[in-house]
Structure formats: C-alpha cells, structure tokens
Amino acid sequence: MSEVQSPCIRQCALNEEQVCTGCYRSRGEIARWSRASEDEQKEIVLNALKRSDTQRR
C-alpha cells in the first residue's frame, strides 16, 4: 500500500477563504487528511495544486 505524501510544508496560515497559504489545502481538507482514504488524499493534493496554480497567476 503506497502512502500519499502530505503537501504540508510547515508554513501554515489560513487566508480569508480559509485556505492555507503554505500548502493550498482548505481548512476542511487539512482536518480530514488523517482520516481520508488514499484516493481522497490524492484528490486533496490535486485540488491544492489547482489552487496553487491559480494563486501564482
């Protein structure tokens, strides 16, 4: 069983949309991470990557 690596970079700060400016996960995604299935974790990582791309434009 492979383990999905957490996108956390230990620079946690939530913005006004309740999204971490370090890893780009939402507050809910951060809270769910440890209980999420591998597929759910992969989805969270993909959502975070999409948010980071949007923020960097």
Backbone as CSV, one residue per row, in Angstrom:
resi,resn,N_x,N_y,N_z,CA_x,CA_y,CA_z,C_x,C_y,C_z
1,MET,0.852,-1.191,0.000,0.000,0.000,0.000,0.889,1.244,0.000
2,SER,0.715,2.082,-0.986,1.506,3.313,-1.040,0.844,4.385,-0.192
3,GLU,1.662,5.270,0.307,1.162,6.342,1.155,1.273,7.661,0.407
4,VAL,0.204,8.431,0.409,0.205,9.734,-0.242,0.914,10.711,0.687
5,GLN,1.877,11.419,0.155,2.649,12.385,0.933,1.816,13.644,1.178
6,SER,1.761,14.074,2.401,1.049,15.303,2.737,1.727,16.490,2.056
7,PRO,0.936,17.423,1.520,1.524,18.603,0.881,1.967,19.672,1.888
8,CYS,1.790,19.416,3.171,2.143,20.398,4.197,3.630,20.729,4.140
9,ILE,3.948,22.035,4.155,5.346,22.480,4.163,5.669,23.233,5.446
10,ARG,4.815,23.098,6.447,5.019,23.696,7.772,5.102,25.226,7.735
11,GLN,4.354,25.825,6.826,4.229,27.280,6.764,2.740,27.605,6.761
12,CYS,2.100,27.207,7.837,0.645,27.250,7.928,0.120,28.648,8.249
13,ALA,-0.783,29.108,7.413,-1.501,30.360,7.633,-2.726,30.325,6.732
14,LEU,-3.905,30.492,7.313,-5.122,30.489,6.519,-5.426,31.890,6.005
15,ASN,-5.810,31.972,4.734,-6.203,33.260,4.166,-7.691,33.491,4.416
16,GLU,-8.235,34.543,3.848,-9.639,34.888,4.084,-10.617,33.842,3.531
17,GLU,-10.164,33.000,2.589,-11.010,31.921,2.066,-10.819,30.623,2.851
18,GLN,-10.087,30.681,3.969,-9.808,29.508,4.801,-8.998,28.456,4.049
19,VAL,-8.038,28.936,3.233,-7.108,28.074,2.507,-5.708,28.388,3.011
20,CYS,-4.933,27.342,3.278,-3.569,27.528,3.768,-2.697,28.136,2.676
21,THR,-1.975,29.183,3.008,-1.106,29.838,2.032,0.218,29.086,1.856
22,GLY,0.442,28.046,2.646,1.641,27.224,2.505,1.420,26.025,1.588
23,CYS,0.341,25.274,1.842,0.098,24.047,1.072,-1.128,24.126,0.162
24,TYR,-1.920,25.168,0.297,-3.104,25.416,-0.525,-4.242,24.428,-0.294
25,ARG,-4.238,23.753,0.864,-5.393,22.929,1.215,-6.388,23.794,1.978
26,SER,-7.663,23.451,1.832,-8.687,24.167,2.582,-8.653,23.708,4.029
27,ARG,-9.278,24.473,4.889,-9.336,24.122,6.310,-9.958,22.732,6.491
28,GLY,-11.016,22.465,5.755,-11.675,21.162,5.827,-10.785,20.028,5.344
29,GLU,-10.041,20.273,4.278,-9.140,19.242,3.756,-8.025,18.930,4.758
30,ILE,-7.525,19.960,5.413,-6.482,19.764,6.427,-7.038,18.905,7.566
31,ALA,-8.243,19.219,8.012,-8.863,18.487,9.112,-9.150,17.033,8.743
32,ARG,-9.511,16.784,7.494,-9.871,15.444,7.023,-8.671,14.570,6.696
33,TRP,-7.518,15.165,6.460,-6.367,14.462,5.896,-6.070,13.122,6.582
34,SER,-5.954,13.098,7.867,-5.526,11.873,8.562,-6.563,10.754,8.497
35,ARG,-7.818,11.095,8.240,-8.880,10.091,8.151,-9.268,9.766,6.715
36,ALA,-8.709,10.487,5.765,-9.077,10.315,4.359,-8.451,9.048,3.782
37,SER,-9.173,8.437,2.854,-8.624,7.277,2.147,-7.515,7.755,1.211
38,GLU,-6.773,6.825,0.667,-5.701,7.177,-0.267,-6.251,7.946,-1.471
39,ASP,-7.384,7.501,-2.001,-7.996,8.196,-3.143,-8.423,9.616,-2.767
40,GLU,-8.987,9.761,-1.566,-9.387,11.097,-1.108,-8.158,11.995,-0.931
41,GLN,-7.083,11.443,-0.390,-5.851,12.222,-0.230,-5.300,12.673,-1.583
42,LYS,-5.353,11.784,-2.569,-4.902,12.152,-3.926,-5.743,13.301,-4.478
43,GLU,-7.049,13.241,-4.237,-7.947,14.303,-4.693,-7.625,15.626,-3.986
44,ILE,-7.354,15.560,-2.689,-6.995,16.757,-1.926,-5.724,17.377,-2.490
45,VAL,-4.726,16.538,-2.780,-3.465,17.042,-3.341,-3.710,17.703,-4.697
46,LEU,-4.525,17.082,-5.542,-4.831,17.671,-6.853,-5.545,19.016,-6.711
47,ASN,-6.505,19.089,-5.782,-7.210,20.348,-5.544,-6.244,21.431,-5.060
48,ALA,-5.315,21.047,-4.185,-4.327,22.004,-3.679,-3.425,22.501,-4.807
49,LEU,-3.017,21.601,-5.692,-2.180,22.004,-6.831,-2.919,22.975,-7.745
50,LYS,-4.207,22.724,-7.975,-5.010,23.632,-8.803,-5.102,25.008,-8.155
51,ARG,-5.302,25.044,-6.832,-5.374,26.318,-6.125,-4.038,27.057,-6.198
52,SER,-2.945,26.318,-6.047,-1.633,26.987,-6.074,-1.372,27.570,-7.456
53,ASP,-1.773,26.871,-8.508,-1.610,27.399,-9.873,-2.412,28.674,-10.057
54,THR,-3.629,28.698,-9.535,-4.497,29.868,-9.641,-3.898,31.054,-8.878
55,GLN,-3.347,30.811,-7.696,-2.773,31.877,-6.856,-1.516,32.480,-7.468
56,ARG,-0.770,31.704,-8.221,0.504,32.167,-8.774,0.350,32.915,-10.086
57,ARG,-0.848,32.965,-10.625,-1.069,33.681,-11.902,-1.217,35.147,-11.680
